C-alpha cells in the first residue's frame, strides 16, 4: 500500500483528476486502522482527464480498461484498476452530480499520511457514506465503521451536519444503530 497510494495520487494529480479517498481506508484514517485489500477513490473527471490518467498507468503494472472507464463516466458508475504487484483493487467511484455527492466532495480535506498529501473525505461525510452503504446493502460492517469514527472523533465531529443529512437521506435507522454502537447516544 505504501508505494501504491503515492503512485496513484501522483498519476491522478498529473492528469488533473479531482479525487477524494473514501471507503474503509479513509474511515481508518479518521478512526482505527483495519485490514482491507482495496481502495475506494471518488473522482470527478472529465473525459480527457480520465483518459490521461488511465493511459499514464503502465499496462505492465496495472490492469485497466479505458473503454469500460469511459462508459462508467457516461453513466456515473465505478470502474476498477488492479495493481499487479500488490493484488490491490482500486475502485474509482464516479458519483452522480446530486446535492450530497457535490457537497461531500467540496468538503474534502487534504491531510498528510506517511509523507504523502492526500485528499480525503471528512469524518462527518465518511460516517454518512458508511450509513448510505449500510442502507443499500444492509451491512453491519458499514455501521461498525461509522460507529468507530463517531466514537474516535467524539466531540470534534459536527453532529448537526450529520443529522441534517441523515434526515434528508432517510438514514435514521442506520444512524441510530451507529450511535448506539459508538456509545455516544446522548450527544
N, C-alpha and C positions, 0 to 999 in steps of 0.2 A: 504494500500500500504506500509506503513512504516514497518510493520512486514514481509510482503510477500517478498519484494525485498531482504532484508538481508538473509532470509531463502533460497531463490533460489540461490543467489550468493554463499552462503556457500556450498550448495549442488553441484553446478557446480564446484567450486574450489576443493572440496573434491574428486570429480570424475575426476579431472584434465581435464575438458572440456574447451577448449579455447572458450571464449564468448565475445560478444560486445552488449551492449544495443543500440538499434536503434529505429526508429519509432517516434511516436508523443511524447512519454515520453522523449526520448533523445533530440528531437528538442526543447522541452520545457526547458530542462536543458541549452540549448545554446541560448535561447531567452526568451519568455514569457510563463509561465505555462498556459496550457489549459486543460480542463476536458477530460479525456479518461478513458475507463474501460478495457483496455487491455495493455499488454506489448509486445514489439517485441524484441526478442533477437536473434542475429545471432550467430550460433555455428558452429565450425569446429571440431566435434568429430570423433574419430574412433568408431568402433562397441563396443569395450569393455568399452570405456569411456561413451558412450551413455547408455549402459546397466547399468553400475554402477550408473549413475546419476538418471535414471528413477526408478530403484529398490530402491534407497535411499529415494524416496518420499513415504510417508505413504499413502496407499490406503484409509485410513480414512480421510485424509486431502486433497488429490489431486485426480483428475481424470487423469489417464494416460493410454496409450495404447502402450505397448512396441513393439508389432508386427507392429503396424502402424508406429511408430517412426523409427524402423529399415528399413521398406520399404521406408520411406521418406529419410533416409540416403542413401539408394541404388540409388534412383532416384533424389537426391539433391532437395528436396521439403521441405515444412514446416509441422510441426505437432503441436498439441496443448496440453497444460496442463491446467487444470482448478483448481483453489483454491476454495474448497468448502466454507471456512469461509467467504471469501470476494466476491465470484462470479466472480473474475477476471479471464480472459482468457489470457494465455501467449502463444504467437505464437513463436515457436522456428524455425527459418529460417536456413535451411542448403543450402547455395548458391552453385552454380556451381563454379568450380575452374577456372573462367575466369579472365582475367587480372585486370579488375576493382574490382571485389569482393576480390581478393587476396590483391591488393594494399590498398583498403579501410580498410580491416581487419588489415593489418600490420600497418596502421597509427592510430589505435585506441588509445585513451588516458585513463589514469587512473585518476579519479577525486574522490573527497570526496563529498558525498551527505548525509547530516544528519548523519555524523559519519560513513558512510559505504563507503568503497573503491570500486568503480565500473569501469569496462572497458566500455568506451562509445565511440561511433562514433565521429569523429571530426566534427566541424561546417561545413567545406567545404564538407565533404562526406555526411552529412545529407542533405545538400542542393541538392547534386547530386542524392541521393537516393529518395528524395521527387520529384525531376524532373522526374526520371525514373518511379516512381509510377504514377505521373500525366500523363505521356505519355502512360503508359499501360492502365490506367483507365479513362483518361481524367477528372481527379478530380481537381476541383478548390481549394478544401481544402488543397491538397498537395502543390499547387502553393502558397497559402496563408501562409502555414507553412514555405516553403522555403524563401518567401519574408520576413517574420518576422525574420528569422535567419540572412538574409543578412542585414536587417535594424539594428538589435540589435548588431551584430558583427562588422558592419561598417568597419573601416579601419584595423581591426585586421584579417579580412578574406583574405585568399590567393586567390584572384580573378583569377590570371593567372592559378593556378592549376585547379580551377573550369572550366574556359573557355577551357582549354586543353581537359578535359574530356567531356565537352559539345559538342565540335567538334567531338571527337571520338565516342561518344554515340548518336550523332544526336539528341541533346536536344535543339537546337537553339530556336524554338518557345516557349518552356516551360521556358527557361532561360530568354528570352526577357520579357515574362509575369511576372515572379518573380521579375526581376529587376525593371520593371515599377511599380509594386505594392509596392516594397520596397522604391521607391523614390530615388534610387541610380543608375540611368541610365547613369550618366556622369563619372563613375569610369573608 
